[in-house]
Amino acid sequence: MSSAHYEITVRGRLSVTLAGAFDGLSATAHPAGTVLRGELDQAALYGVIDRIDSLGLELLEVRRSPAAR
């Protein structure tokens, strides 16, 4: 499966500990929430979305980006 770069936004600012639950993704705080960025294949993307749900976080946006920043 090929991978792509994704930006996943969740509501609120994640603590360092909570951001650590998303191994391999960088976390950047923004006024509306936290953006998780990284290279994911489809299975890993679904895993991240499942983890967001299991941690009780609100998913705001999933966006495929053309290239890493």
N, CA, C and O atoms as a GROMACS GRO file, in nm:
protein
  276
    1MET      N    1   0.084  -0.117   0.000
    1MET     CA    2   0.000   0.000   0.000
    1MET      C    3   0.089   0.124   0.000
    1MET      O    4   0.188   0.129   0.074
    2SER      N    5   0.058   0.222  -0.079
    2SER     CA    6   0.138   0.343  -0.081
    2SER      C    7   0.095   0.437   0.030
    2SER      O    8  -0.018   0.433   0.078
    3SER      N    9   0.188   0.521   0.070
    3SER     CA   10   0.157   0.616   0.176
    3SER      C   11   0.147   0.757   0.120
    3SER      O   12   0.192   0.785   0.009
    4ALA      N   13   0.088   0.846   0.199
    4ALA     CA   14   0.073   0.985   0.160
    4ALA      C   15   0.087   1.069   0.287
    4ALA      O   16   0.078   1.018   0.398
    5HIS      N   17   0.108   1.196   0.269
    5HIS     CA   18   0.119   1.288   0.382
    5HIS      C   19  -0.021   1.337   0.418
    5HIS      O   20  -0.097   1.380   0.332
    6TYR      N   21  -0.052   1.331   0.547
    6TYR     CA   22  -0.184   1.374   0.595
    6TYR      C   23  -0.172   1.478   0.704
    6TYR      O   24  -0.075   1.480   0.780
    7GLU      N   25  -0.271   1.565   0.711
    7GLU     CA   26  -0.289   1.660   0.820
    7GLU      C   27  -0.424   1.629   0.883
    7GLU      O   28  -0.528   1.637   0.817
    8ILE      N   29  -0.422   1.594   1.009
    8ILE     CA   30  -0.542   1.553   1.081
    8ILE      C   31  -0.563   1.652   1.195
    8ILE      O   32  -0.477   1.666   1.282
    9THR      N   33  -0.677   1.720   1.196
    9THR     CA   34  -0.704   1.822   1.298
    9THR      C   35  -0.806   1.770   1.398
    9THR      O   36  -0.911   1.718   1.361
   10VAL      N   37  -0.771   1.785   1.526
   10VAL     CA   38  -0.862   1.750   1.635
   10VAL      C   39  -0.889   1.875   1.717
   10VAL      O   40  -0.806   1.965   1.723
   11ARG      N   41  -1.005   1.881   1.781
   11ARG     CA   42  -1.042   1.996   1.863
   11ARG      C   43  -0.958   1.997   1.991
   11ARG      O   44  -0.935   1.892   2.052
   12GLY      N   45  -0.914   2.115   2.030
   12GLY     CA   46  -0.840   2.133   2.155
   12GLY      C   47  -0.690   2.116   2.137
   12GLY      O   48  -0.642   2.070   2.033
   13ARG      N   49  -0.619   2.152   2.242
   13ARG     CA   50  -0.473   2.139   2.242
   13ARG      C   51  -0.437   2.012   2.316
   13ARG      O   52  -0.478   1.991   2.430
   14LEU      N   53  -0.361   1.928   2.251
   14LEU     CA   54  -0.320   1.802   2.312
   14LEU      C   55  -0.200   1.824   2.403
   14LEU      O   56  -0.109   1.898   2.370
   15SER      N   57  -0.202   1.757   2.516
   15SER     CA   58  -0.086   1.760   2.605
   15SER      C   59   0.027   1.682   2.538
   15SER      O   60   0.004   1.609   2.441
   16VAL      N   61   0.147   1.697   2.589
   16VAL     CA   62   0.262   1.623   2.534
   16VAL      C   63   0.237   1.473   2.546
   16VAL      O   64   0.269   1.396   2.456
   17THR      N   65   0.180   1.432   2.658
   17THR     CA   66   0.151   1.290   2.680
   17THR      C   67   0.048   1.238   2.580
   17THR      O   68   0.066   1.131   2.521
   18LEU      N   69  -0.058   1.314   2.561
   18LEU     CA   70  -0.162   1.272   2.468
   18LEU      C   71  -0.111   1.273   2.324
   18LEU      O   72  -0.142   1.182   2.247
   19ALA      N   73  -0.033   1.373   2.287
   19ALA     CA   74   0.025   1.378   2.152
   19ALA      C   75   0.118   1.259   2.130
   19ALA      O   76   0.133   1.211   2.018
   20GLY      N   77   0.179   1.210   2.238
   20GLY     CA   78   0.267   1.094   2.229
   20GLY      C   79   0.195   0.966   2.192
   20GLY      O   80   0.258   0.868   2.152
   21ALA      N   81   0.062   0.965   2.203
   21ALA     CA   82  -0.017   0.849   2.164
   21ALA      C   83  -0.020   0.832   2.013
   21ALA      O   84  -0.062   0.729   1.961
   22PHE      N   85   0.025   0.936   1.941
   22PHE     CA   86   0.025   0.933   1.795
   22PHE      C   87   0.169   0.925   1.745
   22PHE      O   88   0.219   1.017   1.681
   23ASP      N   89   0.232   0.814   1.777
   23ASP     CA   90   0.372   0.790   1.744
   23ASP      C   91   0.397   0.808   1.594
   23ASP      O   92   0.323   0.755   1.511
   24GLY      N   93   0.500   0.882   1.562
   24GLY     CA   94   0.536   0.903   1.422
   24GLY      C   95   0.472   1.025   1.360
   24GLY      O   96   0.506   1.062   1.247
   25LEU      N   97   0.379   1.089   1.431
   25LEU     CA   98   0.314   1.209   1.381
   25LEU      C   99   0.362   1.330   1.462
   25LEU      O  100   0.381   1.319   1.583
   26SER      N  101   0.380   1.442   1.396
   26SER     CA  102   0.412   1.565   1.467
   26SER      C  103   0.281   1.633   1.506
   26SER      O  104   0.181   1.621   1.435
   27ALA      N  105   0.282   1.702   1.618
   27ALA     CA  106   0.163   1.772   1.667
   27ALA      C  107   0.193   1.920   1.680
   27ALA      O  108   0.291   1.960   1.743
   28THR      N  109   0.107   2.003   1.619
   28THR     CA  110   0.122   2.148   1.624
   28THR      C  111  -0.009   2.209   1.673
   28THR      O  112  -0.115   2.184   1.616
   29ALA      N  113   0.001   2.290   1.779
   29ALA     CA  114  -0.119   2.355   1.834
   29ALA      C  115  -0.157   2.475   1.748
   29ALA      O  116  -0.071   2.552   1.706
   30HIS      N  117  -0.286   2.489   1.723
   30HIS     CA  118  -0.344   2.602   1.652
   30HIS      C  119  -0.462   2.651   1.734
   30HIS      O  120  -0.509   2.579   1.821
   31PRO      N  121  -0.512   2.773   1.707
   31PRO     CA  122  -0.625   2.824   1.786
   31PRO      C  123  -0.747   2.730   1.787
   31PRO      O  124  -0.813   2.717   1.889
   32ALA      N  125  -0.776   2.667   1.676
   32ALA     CA  126  -0.895   2.581   1.668
   32ALA      C  127  -0.870   2.440   1.718
   32ALA      O  128  -0.965   2.367   1.745
   33GLY      N  129  -0.745   2.401   1.732
   33GLY     CA  130  -0.717   2.265   1.775
   33GLY      C  131  -0.572   2.228   1.755
   33GLY      O  132  -0.484   2.314   1.754
   34THR      N  133  -0.549   2.100   1.741
   34THR     CA  134  -0.414   2.047   1.719
   34THR      C  135  -0.411   1.977   1.585
   34THR      O  136  -0.501   1.900   1.552
   35VAL      N  137  -0.306   2.004   1.507
   35VAL     CA  138  -0.288   1.938   1.378
   35VAL      C  139  -0.180   1.832   1.392
   35VAL      O  140  -0.068   1.862   1.432
   36LEU      N  141  -0.216   1.710   1.359
   36LEU     CA  142  -0.123   1.598   1.355
   36LEU      C  143  -0.080   1.580   1.211
   36LEU      O  144  -0.164   1.574   1.121
   37ARG      N  145   0.051   1.573   1.187
   37ARG     CA  146   0.102   1.560   1.049
   37ARG      C  147   0.195   1.442   1.038
   37ARG      O  148   0.273   1.412   1.130
   38GLY      N  149   0.186   1.375   0.925
   38GLY     CA  150   0.280   1.266   0.901
   38GLY      C  151   0.246   1.186   0.779
   38GLY      O  152   0.142   1.206   0.715
   39GLU      N  153   0.335   1.095   0.748
   39GLU     CA  154   0.322   1.005   0.633
   39GLU      C  155   0.252   0.878   0.681
   39GLU      O  156   0.299   0.812   0.773
   40LEU      N  157   0.140   0.846   0.618
   40LEU     CA  158   0.060   0.730   0.659
   40LEU      C  159   0.013   0.652   0.537
   40LEU      O  160  -0.017   0.710   0.433
   41ASP      N  161   0.006   0.521   0.552
   41ASP     CA  162  -0.064   0.444   0.450
   41ASP      C  163  -0.210   0.433   0.495
   41ASP      O  164  -0.244   0.482   0.602
   42GLN      N  165  -0.294   0.372   0.415
   42GLN     CA  166  -0.437   0.371   0.445
   42GLN      C  167  -0.469   0.302   0.577
   42GLN      O  168  -0.551   0.349   0.655
   43ALA      N  169  -0.404   0.190   0.602
   43ALA     CA  170  -0.429   0.117   0.727
   43ALA      C  171  -0.388   0.202   0.849
   43ALA      O  172  -0.460   0.205   0.949
   44ALA      N  173  -0.274   0.269   0.840
   44ALA     CA  174  -0.228   0.354   0.951
   44ALA      C  175  -0.322   0.472   0.970
   44ALA      O  176  -0.348   0.512   1.084
   45LEU      N  177  -0.373   0.528   0.862
   45LEU     CA  178  -0.467   0.640   0.871
   45LEU      C  179  -0.592   0.597   0.948
   45LEU      O  180  -0.639   0.669   1.035
   46TYR      N  181  -0.647   0.480   0.915
   46TYR     CA  182  -0.764   0.430   0.987
   46TYR      C  183  -0.730   0.403   1.133
   46TYR      O  184  -0.815   0.422   1.221
   47GLY      N  185  -0.608   0.360   1.159
   47GLY     CA  186  -0.565   0.338   1.297
   47GLY      C  187  -0.561   0.467   1.377
   47GLY      O  188  -0.602   0.470   1.493
   48VAL      N  189  -0.511   0.574   1.315
   48VAL     CA  190  -0.507   0.704   1.382
   48VAL      C  191  -0.649   0.754   1.410
   48VAL      O  192  -0.677   0.805   1.519
   49ILE      N  193  -0.737   0.740   1.312
   49ILE     CA  194  -0.876   0.783   1.331
   49ILE      C  195  -0.941   0.704   1.443
   49ILE      O  196  -1.016   0.760   1.523
   50ASP      N  197  -0.914   0.574   1.450
   50ASP     CA  198  -0.968   0.490   1.557
   50ASP      C  199  -0.914   0.533   1.693
   50ASP      O  200  -0.988   0.536   1.791
   51ARG      N  201  -0.785   0.566   1.698
   51ARG     CA  202  -0.724   0.611   1.824
   51ARG      C  203  -0.786   0.743   1.869
   51ARG      O  204  -0.811   0.762   1.988
   52ILE      N  205  -0.809   0.835   1.775
   52ILE     CA  206  -0.874   0.962   1.808
   52ILE      C  207  -1.009   0.935   1.872
   52ILE      O  208  -1.044   0.996   1.974
   53ASP      N  209  -1.085   0.845   1.813
   53ASP     CA  210  -1.216   0.810   1.866
   53ASP      C  211  -1.205   0.745   2.005
   53ASP      O  212  -1.280   0.781   2.096
   54SER      N  213  -1.113   0.651   2.020
   54SER     CA  214  -1.101   0.581   2.148
   54SER      C  215  -1.053   0.672   2.261
   54SER      O  216  -1.080   0.644   2.378
   55LEU      N  217  -0.982   0.780   2.228
   55LEU     CA  218  -0.937   0.875   2.330
   55LEU      C  219  -1.042   0.983   2.358
   55LEU      O  220  -1.021   1.069   2.443
   56GLY      N  221  -1.154   0.977   2.287
   56GLY     CA  222  -1.263   1.072   2.310
   56GLY      C  223  -1.236   1.209   2.252
   56GLY      O  224  -1.295   1.308   2.296
   57LEU      N  225  -1.147   1.217   2.153
   57LEU     CA  226  -1.117   1.344   2.089
   57LEU      C  227  -1.215   1.370   1.975
   57LEU      O  228  -1.270   1.276   1.917
   58GLU      N  229  -1.236   1.497   1.945
   58GLU     CA  230  -1.326   1.532   1.834
   58GLU      C  231  -1.245   1.555   1.708
   58GLU      O  232  -1.161   1.645   1.703
   59LEU      N  233  -1.270   1.475   1.607
   59LEU     CA  234  -1.204   1.488   1.478
   59LEU      C  235  -1.268   1.602   1.400
   59LEU      O  236  -1.389   1.601   1.377
   60LEU      N  237  -1.187   1.700   1.359
   60LEU     CA  238  -1.239   1.813   1.284
   60LEU      C  239  -1.213   1.801   1.135
   60LEU      O  240  -1.297   1.840   1.054
   61GLU      N  241  -1.096   1.748   1.098
   61GLU     CA  242  -1.062   1.745   0.955
   61GLU      C  243  -0.952   1.642   0.929
   61GLU      O  244  -0.861   1.625   1.010
   62VAL      N  245  -0.963   1.576   0.815
   62VAL     CA  246  -0.855   1.490   0.764
   62VAL      C  247  -0.828   1.541   0.623
   62VAL      O  248  -0.917   1.547   0.538
   63ARG      N  249  -0.703   1.578   0.600
   63ARG     CA  250  -0.668   1.634   0.470
   63ARG      C  251  -0.540   1.570   0.418
   63ARG      O  252  -0.440   1.562   0.489
   64ARG      N  253  -0.545   1.526   0.295
   64ARG     CA  254  -0.425   1.473   0.230
   64ARG      C  255  -0.348   1.591   0.174
   64ARG      O  256  -0.404   1.674   0.101
   65SER      N  257  -0.221   1.600   0.207
   65SER     CA  258  -0.136   1.711   0.164
   65SER      C  259  -0.046   1.666   0.050
   65SER      O  260  -0.006   1.550   0.045
   66PRO      N  261  -0.015   1.757  -0.041
   66PRO     CA  262   0.070   1.719  -0.154
   66PRO      C  263   0.213   1.686  -0.113
   66PRO      O  264   0.276   1.601  -0.176
   67ALA      N  265   0.266   1.750  -0.008
   67ALA     CA  266   0.403   1.724   0.033
   67ALA      C  267   0.420   1.760   0.179
   67ALA      O  268   0.343   1.839   0.234
   68ALA      N  269   0.521   1.701   0.241
   68ALA     CA  270   0.550   1.732   0.381
   68ALA      C  271   0.600   1.874   0.395
   68ALA      O  272   0.668   1.928   0.307
   69ARG      N  273   0.564   1.935   0.507
   69ARG     CA  274   0.610   2.072   0.535
   69ARG      C  275   0.724   2.070   0.633
   69ARG      O  276   0.776   2.176   0.669
   0.00000   0.00000   0.00000
